[in-house]
C-alpha cells in the first residue's frame, strides 16, 4: 500500500510552508506587514508571492517614536483588500486578543 | 597534554545530537521538527518548532514565540514567515 499516494490527495498534509496558508483559506487570519502594520481579516486568496485578498479587514498602523514607545495606533476598516506580497512578513491564524 | 580528549573546533560536541550537512539544503531538511530560532532582517526573532521550509526560505513554525529586542512580545499557534524577511534559521 503506497501511503505516499494518499498523502498527495490529502488536503490537510502540510508539505511546504505555503500549505499552512492554504489551510487558512476562508478563515480569519492575522498578517504582519512591513512598516509596523498588522491586519486581521478573512483570507479569500493567496499566491506564491503572498499577494493576499482579504475581506472584513481591520488594519492597525503603529506610529513609533524613535522605536521606543509607540505613540499611537491608527485603525482602518476595509470591506475588501488586496495586499501586495512583498509587504508581507508573517501570516498566522489569529490570536484573539 | 593534560586534556586527553582534544576537540577540534569543527567537530560537534558529544552531548549535542550531530547535524551533518554537506550543504544548506541538507541542513534545512535535517532540522525540521526541531526547535529553531528564526531571526528576521528587522531584528525580530521567532522561536518555535520548525514544520517545513522551502527553497525561498519561507518557513512554517508551530508554537511560536515572538521576541522583540530579546523580550517576549507575542505567541502564535502556527506561523508562516515569508522567506525574503529571514536573516537566519538556527537550531536551538
N, CA and C atoms of all chains as a GROMACS GRO file, in nm:
protein
  567
    1UNK      N    1   0.085  -0.119   0.000
    1UNK     CA    2   0.000   0.000   0.000
    1UNK      C    3   0.089   0.124   0.000
    2UNK      N    4   0.080   0.207  -0.104
    2UNK     CA    5   0.165   0.326  -0.112
    2UNK      C    6   0.096   0.440  -0.038
    3UNK      N    7   0.138   0.464   0.088
    3UNK     CA    8   0.077   0.573   0.165
    3UNK      C    9   0.111   0.708   0.105
    4UNK      N   10   0.227   0.715   0.036
    4UNK     CA   11   0.266   0.843  -0.022
    4UNK      C   12   0.164   0.887  -0.125
    5UNK      N   13   0.097   0.789  -0.190
    5UNK     CA   14  -0.006   0.827  -0.288
    5UNK      C   15  -0.122   0.897  -0.220
    6UNK      N   16  -0.161   0.844  -0.102
    6UNK     CA   17  -0.273   0.904  -0.028
    6UNK      C   18  -0.234   1.043   0.021
    7UNK      N   19  -0.106   1.060   0.056
    7UNK     CA   20  -0.060   1.191   0.103
    7UNK      C   21  -0.083   1.298  -0.001
    8UNK      N   22  -0.064   1.263  -0.128
    8UNK     CA   23  -0.078   1.365  -0.232
    8UNK      C   24  -0.222   1.413  -0.241
    9UNK      N   25  -0.319   1.327  -0.203
    9UNK     CA   26  -0.459   1.364  -0.216
    9UNK      C   27  -0.513   1.429  -0.089
   10UNK      N   28  -0.443   1.410   0.024
   10UNK     CA   29  -0.491   1.461   0.150
   10UNK      C   30  -0.468   1.611   0.157
   11UNK      N   31  -0.577   1.690   0.162
   11UNK     CA   32  -0.565   1.836   0.162
   11UNK      C   33  -0.508   1.891   0.290
   12UNK      N   34  -0.504   1.810   0.396
   12UNK     CA   35  -0.457   1.866   0.523
   12UNK      C   36  -0.308   1.844   0.546
   13UNK      N   37  -0.242   1.770   0.455
   13UNK     CA   38  -0.099   1.748   0.472
   13UNK      C   39  -0.025   1.877   0.440
   14UNK      N   40   0.065   1.916   0.532
   14UNK     CA   41   0.147   2.035   0.510
   14UNK      C   42   0.283   1.990   0.462
   15UNK      N   43   0.312   2.010   0.333
   15UNK     CA   44   0.443   1.967   0.284
   15UNK      C   45   0.534   2.085   0.261
   16UNK      N   46   0.474   2.203   0.234
   16UNK     CA   47   0.558   2.322   0.222
   16UNK      C   48   0.489   2.435   0.298
   17UNK      N   49   0.566   2.536   0.335
   17UNK     CA   50   0.510   2.642   0.422
   17UNK      C   51   0.383   2.706   0.366
   18UNK      N   52   0.373   2.723   0.233
   18UNK     CA   53   0.252   2.786   0.179
   18UNK      C   54   0.129   2.700   0.201
   19UNK      N   55   0.149   2.571   0.225
   19UNK     CA   56   0.034   2.486   0.257
   19UNK      C   57  -0.033   2.531   0.385
   20UNK      N   58   0.048   2.586   0.477
   20UNK     CA   59  -0.007   2.635   0.603
   20UNK      C   60  -0.104   2.749   0.575
   21UNK      N   61  -0.070   2.832   0.476
   21UNK     CA   62  -0.159   2.941   0.438
   21UNK      C   63  -0.284   2.885   0.372
   22UNK      N   64  -0.266   2.782   0.291
   22UNK     CA   65  -0.381   2.720   0.223
   22UNK      C   66  -0.483   2.670   0.324
   23UNK      N   67  -0.434   2.616   0.436
   23UNK     CA   68  -0.525   2.566   0.540
   23UNK      C   69  -0.610   2.678   0.599
   24UNK      N   70  -0.564   2.803   0.585
   24UNK     CA   71  -0.635   2.916   0.645
   24UNK      C   72  -0.733   2.982   0.550
   25UNK      N   73  -0.750   2.931   0.428
   25UNK     CA   74  -0.843   2.991   0.332
   25UNK      C   75  -0.982   2.995   0.393
   26UNK      N   76  -1.049   3.111   0.373
   26UNK     CA   77  -1.184   3.134   0.425
   26UNK      C   78  -1.188   3.143   0.577
   27UNK      N   79  -1.072   3.142   0.639
   27UNK     CA   80  -1.067   3.162   0.784
   27UNK      C   81  -1.014   3.301   0.811
   28UNK      N   82  -1.036   3.348   0.932
   28UNK     CA   83  -0.976   3.475   0.970
   28UNK      C   84  -0.827   3.453   0.996
   29UNK      N   85  -0.747   3.547   0.945
   29UNK     CA   86  -0.602   3.538   0.966
   29UNK      C   87  -0.548   3.669   1.021
   30UNK      N   88  -0.431   3.658   1.078
   30UNK     CA   89  -0.356   3.773   1.127
   30UNK      C   90  -0.233   3.785   1.039
   31UNK      N   91  -0.211   3.902   0.980
   31UNK     CA   92  -0.097   3.921   0.890
   31UNK      C   93  -0.012   4.037   0.941
   32UNK      N   94   0.115   4.012   0.956
   32UNK     CA   95   0.207   4.119   0.992
   32UNK      C   96   0.270   4.172   0.864
   33UNK      N   97   0.271   4.305   0.848
   33UNK     CA   98   0.325   4.367   0.729
   33UNK      C   99   0.444   4.454   0.764
   34UNK      N  100   0.523   4.488   0.662
   34UNK     CA  101   0.633   4.583   0.684
   34UNK      C  102   0.573   4.719   0.717
   35UNK      N  103   0.654   4.802   0.782
   35UNK     CA  104   0.607   4.936   0.817
   35UNK      C  105   0.521   4.938   0.941
   36UNK      N  106   0.546   4.841   1.034
   36UNK     CA  107   0.476   4.836   1.163
   36UNK      C  108   0.325   4.834   1.144
   37UNK      N  109   0.280   4.745   1.055
   37UNK     CA  110   0.137   4.734   1.032
   37UNK      C  111   0.091   4.591   1.051
   38UNK      N  112  -0.033   4.578   1.096
   38UNK     CA  113  -0.092   4.444   1.110
   38UNK      C  114  -0.231   4.448   1.052
   39UNK      N  115  -0.274   4.338   0.996
   39UNK     CA  116  -0.413   4.332   0.951
   39UNK      C  117  -0.476   4.201   0.994
   40UNK      N  118  -0.604   4.209   1.023
   40UNK     CA  119  -0.682   4.090   1.055
   40UNK      C  120  -0.801   4.087   0.961
   41UNK      N  121  -0.821   3.975   0.895
   41UNK     CA  122  -0.934   3.967   0.803
   41UNK      C  123  -0.957   3.824   0.760
   42UNK      N  124  -1.059   3.805   0.674
   42UNK     CA  125  -1.089   3.671   0.625
   42UNK      C  126  -1.012   3.650   0.495
   43UNK      N  127  -0.932   3.545   0.490
   43UNK     CA  128  -0.846   3.519   0.374
   43UNK      C  129  -0.926   3.453   0.263
   44UNK      N  130  -0.931   3.520   0.148
   44UNK     CA  131  -1.002   3.463   0.034
   44UNK      C  132  -0.908   3.404  -0.070
   45UNK      N  133  -0.790   3.464  -0.086
   45UNK     CA  134  -0.698   3.414  -0.188
   45UNK      C  135  -0.555   3.449  -0.152
   46UNK      N  136  -0.462   3.370  -0.203
   46UNK     CA  137  -0.321   3.397  -0.184
   46UNK      C  138  -0.249   3.335  -0.302
   47UNK      N  139  -0.122   3.376  -0.321
   47UNK     CA  140  -0.040   3.308  -0.421
   47UNK      C  141   0.102   3.296  -0.369
   48UNK      N  142   0.193   3.246  -0.453
   48UNK     CA  143   0.329   3.220  -0.406
   48UNK      C  144   0.404   3.348  -0.373
   49UNK      N  145   0.357   3.463  -0.423
   49UNK     CA  146   0.420   3.591  -0.386
   49UNK      C  147   0.371   3.639  -0.252
   50UNK      N  148   0.270   3.569  -0.195
   50UNK     CA  149   0.200   3.615  -0.076
   50UNK      C  150   0.110   3.733  -0.104
   51UNK      N  151   0.077   3.760  -0.232
   51UNK     CA  152  -0.032   3.853  -0.260
   51UNK      C  153  -0.155   3.794  -0.190
   52UNK      N  154  -0.234   3.880  -0.126
   52UNK     CA  155  -0.349   3.830  -0.050
   52UNK      C  156  -0.474   3.906  -0.087
   53UNK      N  157  -0.587   3.839  -0.081
   53UNK     CA  158  -0.716   3.905  -0.090
   53UNK      C  159  -0.791   3.874   0.038
   54UNK      N  160  -0.830   3.981   0.110
   54UNK     CA  161  -0.898   3.962   0.238
   54UNK      C  162  -1.026   4.042   0.242
   55UNK      N  163  -1.122   3.997   0.321
   55UNK     CA  164  -1.245   4.073   0.339
   55UNK      C  165  -1.266   4.101   0.487
   56UNK      N  166  -1.351   4.201   0.515
   56UNK     CA  167  -1.380   4.241   0.654
   56UNK      C  168  -1.250   4.261   0.730
   57UNK      N  169  -1.172   4.356   0.679
   57UNK     CA  170  -1.035   4.373   0.728
   57UNK      C  171  -1.026   4.487   0.826
   58UNK      N  172  -0.948   4.465   0.933
   58UNK     CA  173  -0.911   4.575   1.020
   58UNK      C  174  -0.760   4.588   1.014
   59UNK      N  175  -0.712   4.706   0.974
   59UNK     CA  176  -0.568   4.732   0.966
   59UNK      C  177  -0.527   4.816   1.085
   60UNK      N  178  -0.420   4.778   1.152
   60UNK     CA  179  -0.366   4.855   1.264
   60UNK      C  180  -0.230   4.908   1.224
   61UNK      N  181  -0.213   5.041   1.228
   61UNK     CA  182  -0.086   5.104   1.197
   61UNK      C  183  -0.026   5.156   1.327
   62UNK      N  184   0.094   5.110   1.360
   62UNK     CA  185   0.161   5.156   1.482
   62UNK      C  186   0.255   5.270   1.447
   63UNK      N  187   0.232   5.387   1.507
   63UNK     CA  188   0.322   5.501   1.487
   63UNK      C  189   0.425   5.496   1.599
   64UNK      N  190   0.552   5.484   1.561
   64UNK     CA  191   0.658   5.470   1.660
   64UNK      C  192   0.736   5.600   1.678
   65UNK      N  193   0.780   5.623   1.799
   65UNK     CA  194   0.864   5.739   1.826
   65UNK      C  195   1.002   5.690   1.864
   66UNK      N  196   1.099   5.707   1.771
   66UNK     CA  197   1.236   5.660   1.794
   66UNK      C  198   1.238   5.512   1.831
   67UNK      N  199   1.138   5.437   1.784
   67UNK     CA  200   1.129   5.293   1.807
   67UNK      C  201   1.128   5.256   1.953
   68UNK      N  202   1.103   5.350   2.042
   68UNK     CA  203   1.099   5.319   2.185
   68UNK      C  204   0.955   5.288   2.227
   69UNK      N  205   0.870   5.390   2.217
   69UNK     CA  206   0.731   5.372   2.260
   69UNK      C  207   0.641   5.400   2.141
   70UNK      N  208   0.539   5.318   2.120
   70UNK     CA  209   0.450   5.352   2.009
   70UNK      C  210   0.357   5.464   2.053
   71UNK      N  211   0.368   5.575   1.977
   71UNK     CA  212   0.293   5.697   2.011
   71UNK      C  213   0.144   5.672   2.004
   72UNK      N  214   0.102   5.619   1.891
   72UNK     CA  215  -0.042   5.595   1.879
   72UNK      C  216  -0.064   5.486   1.774
   73UNK      N  217  -0.182   5.433   1.772
   73UNK     CA  218  -0.217   5.335   1.670
   73UNK      C  219  -0.334   5.391   1.590
   74UNK      N  220  -0.332   5.363   1.462
   74UNK     CA  221  -0.441   5.403   1.374
   74UNK      C  222  -0.511   5.278   1.326
   75UNK      N  223  -0.642   5.276   1.336
   75UNK     CA  224  -0.716   5.159   1.291
   75UNK      C  225  -0.798   5.196   1.168
   76UNK      N  226  -0.795   5.111   1.067
   76UNK     CA  227  -0.874   5.134   0.947
   76UNK      C  228  -0.953   5.008   0.916
   77UNK      N  229  -1.070   5.028   0.859
   77UNK     CA  230  -1.153   4.913   0.822
   77UNK      C  231  -1.168   4.908   0.671
   78UNK      N  232  -1.172   4.788   0.613
   78UNK     CA  233  -1.196   4.774   0.470
   78UNK      C  234  -1.287   4.655   0.447
   79UNK      N  235  -1.377   4.670   0.350
   79UNK     CA  236  -1.461   4.556   0.316
   79UNK      C  237  -1.382   4.451   0.240
   80UNK      N  238  -1.298   4.500   0.150
   80UNK     CA  239  -1.222   4.409   0.065
   80UNK      C  240  -1.084   4.470   0.045
   81UNK      N  241  -0.981   4.389   0.053
   81UNK     CA  242  -0.846   4.442   0.048
   81UNK      C  243  -0.754   4.349  -0.031
   82UNK      N  244  -0.674   4.406  -0.119
   82UNK     CA  245  -0.569   4.331  -0.188
   82UNK      C  246  -0.435   4.374  -0.129
   83UNK      N  247  -0.358   4.278  -0.085
   83UNK     CA  248  -0.227   4.308  -0.026
   83UNK      C  249  -0.118   4.259  -0.119
   84UNK      N  250  -0.023   4.347  -0.155
   84UNK     CA  251   0.088   4.306  -0.240
   84UNK      C  252   0.185   4.221  -0.158
   85UNK      N  253   0.228   4.110  -0.213
   85UNK     CA  254   0.302   4.012  -0.136
   85UNK      C  255   0.432   4.058  -0.076
   86UNK      N  256   0.500   4.153  -0.140
   86UNK     CA  257   0.632   4.189  -0.087
   86UNK      C  258   0.624   4.263   0.046
   87UNK      N  259   0.504   4.306   0.085
   87UNK     CA  260   0.489   4.374   0.213
   87UNK      C  261   0.469   4.276   0.329
   88UNK      N  262   0.441   4.150   0.296
   88UNK     CA  263   0.403   4.052   0.399
   88UNK      C  264   0.526   4.004   0.476
   89UNK      N  265   0.514   4.002   0.608
   89UNK     CA  266   0.618   3.946   0.694
   89UNK      C  267   0.574   3.810   0.746
   90UNK      N  268   0.458   3.805   0.812
   90UNK     CA  269   0.411   3.674   0.856
   90UNK      C  270   0.260   3.663   0.850
   91UNK      N  271   0.213   3.538   0.841
   91UNK     CA  272   0.070   3.507   0.836
   91UNK      C  273   0.042   3.402   0.941
   92UNK      N  274  -0.066   3.423   1.017
   92UNK     CA  275  -0.097   3.327   1.123
   92UNK      C  276  -0.247   3.326   1.149
   93UNK      N  277  -0.302   3.212   1.190
   93UNK     CA  278  -0.439   3.215   1.241
   93UNK      C  279  -0.441   3.308   1.360
   94UNK      N  280  -0.545   3.387   1.379
   94UNK     CA  281  -0.538   3.495   1.475
   94UNK      C  282  -0.538   3.447   1.618
   95UNK      N  283  -0.460   3.519   1.702
   95UNK     CA  284  -0.470   3.501   1.847
   95UNK      C  285  -0.568   3.606   1.892
   96UNK      N  286  -0.688   3.566   1.928
   96UNK     CA  287  -0.794   3.662   1.959
   96UNK      C  288  -0.757   3.742   2.083
   97UNK      N  289  -0.706   3.866   2.062
   97UNK     CA  290  -0.669   3.947   2.177
   97UNK      C  291  -0.764   4.063   2.195
   98UNK      N  292   5.024   1.714   2.770
   98UNK     CA  293   4.885   1.749   2.747
   98UNK      C  294   4.798   1.686   2.853
   99UNK      N  295   4.737   1.770   2.938
   99UNK     CA  296   4.653   1.716   3.045
   99UNK      C  297   4.519   1.671   2.989
  100UNK      N  298   4.472   1.738   2.887
  100UNK     CA  299   4.341   1.702   2.833
  100UNK      C  300   4.358   1.591   2.730
  101UNK      N  301   4.310   1.472   2.762
  101UNK     CA  302   4.326   1.359   2.672
  101UNK      C  303   4.234   1.366   2.552
  102UNK      N  304   4.119   1.437   2.564
  102UNK     CA  305   4.026   1.441   2.451
  102UNK      C  306   4.034   1.579   2.385
  103UNK      N  307   4.126   1.594   2.288
  103UNK     CA  308   4.139   1.723   2.219
  103UNK      C  309   4.021   1.738   2.124
  104UNK      N  310   3.951   1.850   2.134
  104UNK     CA  311   3.834   1.870   2.047
  104UNK      C  312   3.868   1.971   1.939
  105UNK      N  313   3.851   1.930   1.816
  105UNK     CA  314   3.868   2.024   1.706
  105UNK      C  315   3.751   2.122   1.712
  106UNK      N  316   3.774   2.248   1.679
  106UNK     CA  317   3.663   2.344   1.685
  106UNK      C  318   3.551   2.310   1.589
  107UNK      N  319   3.573   2.226   1.491
  107UNK     CA  320   3.470   2.198   1.392
  107UNK      C  321   3.396   2.067   1.417
  108UNK      N  322   3.435   1.993   1.522
  108UNK     CA  323   3.362   1.868   1.544
  108UNK      C  324   3.253   1.891   1.648
  109UNK      N  325   3.133   1.838   1.625
  109UNK     CA  326   3.023   1.859   1.720
  109UNK      C  327   3.055   1.796   1.854
  110UNK      N  328   3.013   1.862   1.962
  110UNK     CA  329   3.040   1.806   2.094
  110UNK      C  330   2.956   1.682   2.114
  111UNK      N  331   3.003   1.593   2.203
  111UNK     CA  332   2.937   1.464   2.219
  111UNK      C  333   2.796   1.479   2.275
  112UNK      N  334   2.770   1.588   2.355
  112UNK     CA  335   2.640   1.599   2.420
  112UNK      C  336   2.531   1.634   2.318
  113UNK      N  337   2.565   1.714   2.214
  113UNK     CA  338   2.462   1.759   2.120
  113UNK      C  339   2.443   1.654   2.011
  114UNK      N  340   2.318   1.643   1.960
  114UNK     CA  341   2.294   1.549   1.851
  114UNK      C  342   2.365   1.602   1.727
  115UNK      N  343   2.424   1.512   1.651
  115UNK     CA  344   2.505   1.556   1.538
  115UNK      C  345   2.419   1.603   1.423
  116UNK      N  346   2.454   1.718   1.366
  116UNK     CA  347   2.389   1.763   1.244
  116UNK      C  348   2.496   1.765   1.137
  117UNK      N  349   2.492   1.664   1.053
  117UNK     CA  350   2.593   1.654   0.948
  117UNK      C  351   2.530   1.695   0.817
  118UNK      N  352   2.572   1.808   0.762
  118UNK     CA  353   2.514   1.854   0.637
  118UNK      C  354   2.624   1.894   0.543
  119UNK      N  355   2.609   1.853   0.419
  119UNK     CA  356   2.707   1.894   0.319
  119UNK      C  357   2.672   2.028   0.259
  120UNK      N  358   2.544   2.065   0.270
  120UNK     CA  359   2.503   2.191   0.211
  120UNK      C  360   2.385   2.247   0.290
  121UNK      N  361   2.353   2.373   0.267
  121UNK     CA  362   2.243   2.435   0.343
  121UNK      C  363   2.110   2.362   0.327
  122UNK      N  364   2.079   2.312   0.208
  122UNK     CA  365   1.950   2.243   0.188
  122UNK      C  366   1.942   2.119   0.276
  123UNK      N  367   2.053   2.048   0.287
  123UNK     CA  368   2.054   1.928   0.372
  123UNK      C  369   2.031   1.966   0.517
  124UNK      N  370   2.092   2.077   0.559
  124UNK     CA  371   2.072   2.124   0.696
  124UNK      C  372   1.925   2.153   0.722
  125UNK      N  373   1.860   2.221   0.628
  125UNK     CA  374   1.720   2.257   0.646
  125UNK      C  375   1.631   2.133   0.655
  126UNK      N  376   1.657   2.034   0.574
  126UNK     CA  377   1.572   1.914   0.580
  126UNK      C  378   1.602   1.834   0.706
  127UNK      N  379   1.724   1.850   0.761
  127UNK     CA  380   1.758   1.775   0.882
  127UNK      C  381   1.695   1.833   1.007
  128UNK      N  382   1.677   1.966   1.011
  128UNK     CA  383   1.630   2.025   1.136
  128UNK      C  384   1.479   2.037   1.145
  129UNK      N  385   1.407   1.996   1.040
  129UNK     CA  386   1.261   2.004   1.050
  129UNK      C  387   1.216   1.919   1.167
  130UNK      N  388   1.123   1.973   1.246
  130UNK     CA  389   1.077   1.905   1.366
  130UNK      C  390   1.147   1.957   1.490
  131UNK      N  391   1.261   2.018   1.474
  131UNK     CA  392   1.338   2.067   1.589
  131UNK      C  393   1.296   2.208   1.625
  132UNK      N  394   1.330   2.248   1.747
  132UNK     CA  395   1.303   2.384   1.790
  132UNK      C  396   1.410   2.474   1.728
  133UNK      N  397   1.364   2.585   1.667
  133UNK     CA  398   1.457   2.674   1.599
  133UNK      C  399   1.433   2.819   1.640
  134UNK      N  400   1.535   2.900   1.614
  134UNK     CA  401   1.522   3.045   1.629
  134UNK      C  402   1.536   3.104   1.490
  135UNK      N  403   1.440   3.182   1.448
  135UNK     CA  404   1.442   3.245   1.316
  135UNK      C  405   1.455   3.395   1.336
  136UNK      N  406   1.564   3.451   1.289
  136UNK     CA  407   1.581   3.595   1.303
  136UNK      C  408   1.548   3.660   1.169
  137UNK      N  409   1.471   3.768   1.175
  137UNK     CA  410   1.434   3.840   1.055
  137UNK      C  411   1.528   3.957   1.033
  138UNK      N  412   1.526   4.010   0.911
  138UNK     CA  413   1.607   4.127   0.879
  138UNK      C  414   1.577   4.244   0.971
  139UNK      N  415   1.451   4.249   1.019
  139UNK     CA  416   1.410   4.361   1.104
  139UNK      C  417   1.462   4.346   1.247
  140UNK      N  418   1.520   4.229   1.279
  140UNK     CA  419   1.573   4.209   1.415
  140UNK      C  420   1.478   4.131   1.504
  141UNK      N  421   1.354   4.117   1.462
  141UNK     CA  422   1.258   4.039   1.540
  141UNK      C  423   1.296   3.891   1.530
  142UNK      N  424   1.281   3.819   1.641
  142UNK     CA  425   1.317   3.679   1.644
  142UNK      C  426   1.196   3.594   1.676
  143UNK      N  427   1.182   3.481   1.608
  143UNK     CA  428   1.073   3.389   1.634
  143UNK      C  429   1.130   3.254   1.675
  144UNK      N  430   1.082   3.199   1.785
  144UNK     CA  431   1.127   3.067   1.830
  144UNK      C  432   1.010   2.971   1.826
  145UNK      N  433   1.031   2.856   1.763
  145UNK     CA  434   0.922   2.759   1.756
  145UNK      C  435   0.970   2.630   1.695
  146UNK      N  436   0.876   2.536   1.676
  146UNK     CA  437   0.909   2.407   1.616
  146UNK      C  438   0.901   2.419   1.465
  147UNK      N  439   1.006   2.388   1.397
  147UNK     CA  440   1.011   2.405   1.251
  147UNK      C  441   0.929   2.295   1.183
  148UNK      N  442   0.822   2.338   1.116
  148UNK     CA  443   0.741   2.240   1.044
  148UNK      C  444   0.800   2.212   0.906
  149UNK      N  445   0.824   2.317   0.829
  149UNK     CA  446   0.886   2.298   0.699
  149UNK      C  447   0.944   2.427   0.645
  150UNK      N  448   1.034   2.410   0.550
  150UNK     CA  449   1.099   2.522   0.484
  150UNK      C  450   1.094   2.494   0.335
  151UNK      N  451   1.095   2.599   0.252
  151UNK     CA  452   1.104   2.573   0.109
  151UNK      C  453   1.225   2.647   0.052
  152UNK      N  454   1.241   2.638  -0.079
  152UNK     CA  455   1.359   2.695  -0.144
  152UNK      C  456   1.371   2.845  -0.134
  153UNK      N  457   1.260   2.913  -0.104
  153UNK     CA  458   1.265   3.059  -0.088
  153UNK      C  459   1.291   3.098   0.057
  154UNK      N  460   1.313   2.997   0.143
  154UNK     CA  461   1.326   3.017   0.288
  154UNK      C  462   1.196   3.062   0.350
  155UNK      N  463   1.080   3.042   0.283
  155UNK     CA  464   0.953   3.056   0.352
  155UNK      C  465   0.954   2.950   0.462
  156UNK      N  466   0.897   2.985   0.579
  156UNK     CA  467   0.905   2.898   0.695
  156UNK      C  468   0.767   2.876   0.755
  157UNK      N  469   0.739   2.754   0.796
  157UNK     CA  470   0.620   2.724   0.875
  157UNK      C  471   0.666   2.680   1.013
  158UNK      N  472   0.616   2.750   1.118
  158UNK     CA  473   0.654   2.718   1.256
  158UNK      C  474   0.528   2.685   1.336
  159UNK      N  475   0.549   2.605   1.441
  159UNK     CA  476   0.441   2.575   1.535
  159UNK      C  477   0.481   2.625   1.673
  160UNK      N  478   0.380   2.658   1.756
  160UNK     CA  479   0.406   2.700   1.894
  160UNK      C  480   0.514   2.808   1.898
  161UNK      N  481   0.487   2.919   1.832
  161UNK     CA  482   0.589   3.021   1.811
  161UNK      C  483   0.583   3.131   1.915
  162UNK      N  484   0.701   3.176   1.955
  162UNK     CA  485   0.712   3.292   2.042
  162UNK      C  486   0.786   3.402   1.966
  163UNK      N  487   0.736   3.524   1.981
  163UNK     CA  488   0.796   3.638   1.913
  163UNK      C  489   0.876   3.722   2.012
  164UNK      N  490   1.004   3.742   1.984
  164UNK     CA  491   1.090   3.820   2.071
  164UNK      C  492   1.133   3.948   2.000
  165UNK      N  493   1.103   4.063   2.059
  165UNK     CA  494   1.147   4.191   2.006
  165UNK      C  495   1.247   4.248   2.105
  166UNK      N  496   1.370   4.274   2.059
  166UNK     CA  497   1.478   4.321   2.148
  166UNK      C  498   1.499   4.224   2.263
  167UNK      N  499   1.484   4.095   2.235
  167UNK     CA  500   1.507   3.996   2.338
  167UNK      C  501   1.394   3.978   2.436
  168UNK      N  502   1.285   4.052   2.418
  168UNK     CA  503   1.173   4.045   2.512
  168UNK      C  504   1.056   3.973   2.445
  169UNK      N  505   0.997   3.876   2.512
  169UNK     CA  506   0.883   3.803   2.458
  169UNK      C  507   0.764   3.897   2.442
  170UNK      N  508   0.717   3.908   2.318
  170UNK     CA  509   0.608   4.002   2.291
  170UNK      C  510   0.477   3.933   2.257
  171UNK      N  511   0.486   3.819   2.186
  171UNK     CA  512   0.364   3.755   2.135
  171UNK      C  513   0.384   3.606   2.126
  172UNK      N  514   0.272   3.537   2.122
  172UNK     CA  515   0.280   3.392   2.098
  172UNK      C  516   0.176   3.355   1.993
  173UNK      N  517   0.214   3.266   1.903
  173UNK     CA  518   0.124   3.222   1.797
  173UNK      C  519   0.121   3.071   1.792
  174UNK      N  520   0.006   3.018   1.748
  174UNK     CA  521  -0.004   2.873   1.736
  174UNK      C  522   0.068   2.821   1.613
  175UNK      N  523   0.038   2.878   1.498
  175UNK     CA  524   0.103   2.841   1.373
  175UNK      C  525   0.146   2.968   1.304
  176UNK      N  526   0.258   2.966   1.239
  176UNK     CA  527   0.307   3.088   1.177
  176UNK      C  528   0.370   3.057   1.042
  177UNK      N  529   0.338   3.136   0.942
  177UNK     CA  530   0.406   3.131   0.812
  177UNK      C  531   0.490   3.257   0.801
  178UNK      N  532   0.618   3.241   0.773
  178UNK     CA  533   0.707   3.356   0.758
  178UNK      C  534   0.757   3.363   0.615
  179UNK      N  535   0.741   3.480   0.552
  179UNK     CA  536   0.784   3.498   0.413
  179UNK      C  537   0.936   3.498   0.407
  180UNK      N  538   0.991   3.421   0.316
  180UNK     CA  539   1.133   3.395   0.316
  180UNK      C  540   1.224   3.514   0.298
  181UNK      N  541   1.179   3.618   0.225
  181UNK     CA  542   1.267   3.731   0.199
  181UNK      C  543   1.303   3.806   0.326
  182UNK      N  544   1.224   3.788   0.433
  182UNK     CA  545   1.249   3.858   0.558
  182UNK      C  546   1.349   3.786   0.648
  183UNK      N  547   1.382   3.662   0.611
  183UNK     CA  548   1.461   3.578   0.702
  183UNK      C  549   1.609   3.609   0.691
  184UNK      N  550   1.670   3.636   0.807
  184UNK     CA  551   1.815   3.656   0.814
  184UNK      C  552   1.883   3.522   0.838
  185UNK      N  553   1.837   3.448   0.942
  185UNK     CA  554   1.890   3.313   0.962
  185UNK      C  555   1.789   3.223   1.030
  186UNK      N  556   1.815   3.093   1.016
  186UNK     CA  557   1.741   2.989   1.088
  186UNK      C  558   1.843   2.912   1.169
  187UNK      N  559   1.824   2.911   1.300
  187UNK     CA  560   1.921   2.845   1.388
  187UNK      C  561   1.853   2.738   1.472
  188UNK      N  562   1.914   2.620   1.482
  188UNK     CA  563   1.855   2.520   1.570
  188UNK      C  564   1.895   2.552   1.714
  189UNK      N  565   1.801   2.535   1.807
  189UNK     CA  566   1.830   2.563   1.948
  189UNK      C  567   1.788   2.446   2.034
   0.00000   0.00000   0.00000
